[in-house]
Amino acid sequence: MAKPSLLSRLVLLFFLVSATAATTTMGGKRRGMGRPGFLYTRTRGSCTPQYWSSRRESWPRMIPQTSSVSKVFGSRALERYTMDLTLLQATERNDDINNAFSSLLKQSSAALLNSYARKEFPYSAWEVKTLLIQALVSEEAATLQAKSFSLANEACN
């Protein structure tokens, strides 16, 4: 009867070692278990629209959360989006799956925030605003630009 007891102790030891390994620290930041009870979780970057809409970090002073999309991106954006839509609402949007222009606005808003808040972000604020306006000409252009901003937002830390 000693073998099942030894086997169960080994399984328990293996579980504890793998759970501890999942929460190791790398580069001074704690990585790993985001929620109790799950061994593996996907962590979101600190530059995505989801991150900015969660309000975990204060927004850059140049862009208050209540700023309207039309005031930040210009009158051309007013032609495509409602006048009372704020940047915070743009980052919170969930209708961007099959809508190229919603996805463009969501990713552009996060890219604009990143351009002010992250020194290493590849786009300047002026470039983000200009590229959004240029991408409003067609659904294809909006899809491509949204994907480009999405990649930059995901790669940013």
C-alpha positions as CSV (number, residue, x, y, z in Angstrom):
1,M,0.0,0.0,0.0
2,A,3.0,2.3,0.2
3,K,3.2,2.7,-3.6
4,P,-0.1,4.5,-4.2
5,S,0.8,6.9,-1.3
6,L,4.2,7.5,-2.9
7,L,2.6,8.0,-6.3
8,S,0.0,10.5,-5.0
9,R,2.8,12.4,-3.3
10,L,4.8,12.6,-6.5
11,V,1.7,13.8,-8.4
12,L,1.1,16.5,-5.8
13,L,4.7,17.6,-5.8
14,F,4.6,17.8,-9.7
15,F,1.5,19.9,-9.5
16,L,3.0,22.3,-6.9
17,V,6.2,22.7,-8.9
18,S,4.3,23.4,-12.1
19,A,2.0,25.9,-10.4
20,T,5.0,27.7,-8.9
21,A,6.8,27.8,-12.3
22,A,3.7,29.4,-13.9
23,T,4.1,32.4,-11.6
24,T,7.8,33.1,-11.9
25,T,9.0,36.6,-12.2
26,M,10.6,37.9,-15.4
27,G,12.2,41.3,-15.8
28,G,10.8,42.6,-12.5
29,K,7.1,42.0,-13.6
30,R,5.1,39.2,-12.2
31,R,3.9,36.9,-15.0
32,G,1.7,33.9,-15.0
33,M,-1.6,33.2,-13.3
34,G,-4.0,36.1,-13.9
35,R,-6.9,34.5,-12.1
36,P,-6.9,32.0,-9.2
37,G,-7.7,28.5,-10.3
38,F,-6.3,28.7,-13.8
39,L,-2.8,27.5,-14.5
40,Y,-2.4,29.1,-17.9
41,T,-4.0,32.4,-18.9
42,R,-3.3,34.8,-21.7
43,T,-2.2,38.2,-20.5
44,R,-3.2,41.3,-22.4
45,G,-0.6,43.8,-23.3
46,S,-0.5,47.2,-21.7
47,C,-1.2,49.0,-24.9
48,T,-4.3,47.3,-26.3
49,P,-7.8,49.0,-26.4
50,Q,-8.9,46.5,-23.7
51,Y,-6.1,47.8,-21.4
52,W,-7.0,51.5,-22.0
53,S,-10.7,50.9,-21.5
54,S,-10.0,49.1,-18.2
55,R,-8.7,52.4,-16.7
56,R,-5.8,50.6,-15.0
57,E,-3.5,53.5,-15.9
58,S,-4.3,57.2,-16.1
59,W,-4.8,58.5,-19.6
60,P,-2.3,61.1,-21.0
61,R,-3.3,64.7,-20.1
62,M,-3.5,65.6,-23.8
63,I,-6.4,63.3,-24.3
64,P,-9.0,63.2,-21.6
65,Q,-11.3,60.1,-21.6
66,T,-14.3,62.4,-22.3
67,S,-12.7,63.8,-25.5
68,S,-14.9,63.3,-28.5
69,V,-13.6,61.3,-31.4
70,S,-14.5,64.2,-33.8
71,K,-12.5,66.7,-31.8
72,V,-9.5,64.4,-31.5
73,F,-9.4,63.0,-35.0
74,G,-11.0,65.9,-36.9
75,S,-14.1,66.7,-38.8
76,R,-13.5,63.9,-41.3
77,A,-14.0,61.4,-38.5
78,L,-17.4,63.1,-37.8
79,E,-18.6,61.9,-41.2
80,R,-18.2,58.3,-40.1
81,Y,-18.8,58.3,-36.4
82,T,-21.4,59.9,-34.1
83,M,-20.7,63.4,-32.7
84,D,-21.0,62.3,-29.0
85,L,-18.8,59.3,-29.2
86,T,-15.8,59.6,-26.7
87,L,-12.4,58.0,-26.9
88,L,-13.2,55.9,-23.9
89,Q,-16.3,54.6,-25.6
90,A,-14.2,53.9,-28.7
91,T,-11.8,51.7,-26.8
92,E,-14.7,49.9,-25.1
93,R,-16.5,49.0,-28.4
94,N,-17.4,45.4,-29.1
95,D,-18.9,45.9,-32.6
96,D,-15.5,45.7,-34.3
97,I,-15.6,42.0,-35.3
98,N,-17.2,42.5,-38.7
99,N,-17.0,46.3,-39.0
100,A,-13.8,47.6,-40.4
101,F,-14.5,51.2,-39.4
102,S,-15.3,50.3,-35.8
103,S,-12.1,48.3,-35.6
104,L,-10.1,51.1,-37.1
105,L,-11.5,53.6,-34.5
106,K,-10.9,51.2,-31.6
107,Q,-7.3,50.4,-32.7
108,S,-6.6,54.1,-33.6
109,S,-7.7,55.3,-30.3
110,A,-5.4,52.9,-28.5
111,A,-2.6,53.8,-30.9
112,L,-3.1,57.5,-30.2
113,L,-3.0,56.9,-26.4
114,N,0.1,54.8,-26.8
115,S,1.8,57.5,-28.9
116,Y,1.5,59.9,-26.0
117,A,2.1,57.5,-23.2
118,R,4.8,55.2,-24.6
119,K,8.1,56.5,-25.8
120,E,8.9,53.4,-27.8
121,F,5.6,53.3,-29.7
122,P,6.3,53.3,-33.5
123,Y,3.7,56.0,-34.4
124,S,3.6,59.6,-33.4
125,A,0.3,61.2,-32.5
126,W,0.3,63.1,-35.8
127,E,0.8,59.9,-37.8
128,V,-2.0,58.1,-36.0
129,K,-4.4,60.9,-36.7
130,T,-3.3,61.2,-40.3
131,L,-3.5,57.4,-41.0
132,L,-6.9,57.2,-39.5
133,I,-8.2,59.9,-41.8
134,Q,-6.6,58.4,-44.8
135,A,-8.0,54.9,-44.0
136,L,-11.6,56.3,-43.9
137,V,-11.7,56.2,-47.7
138,S,-12.7,52.5,-48.0
139,E,-13.4,49.5,-46.0
140,E,-10.3,47.7,-47.4
141,A,-8.1,50.6,-46.3
142,A,-9.8,50.7,-42.9
143,T,-9.2,47.0,-42.4
144,L,-5.5,47.2,-43.4
145,Q,-4.8,50.2,-41.2
146,A,-6.7,48.7,-38.2
147,K,-4.6,45.5,-38.5
148,S,-1.4,47.6,-38.6
149,F,-2.4,49.6,-35.5
150,S,-3.4,46.3,-33.8
151,L,0.0,44.8,-34.4
152,A,1.7,47.9,-33.0
153,N,-0.6,47.9,-30.0
154,E,0.0,44.2,-29.3
155,A,3.8,44.5,-29.6
156,C,4.0,47.5,-27.4
157,N,4.8,47.2,-23.6
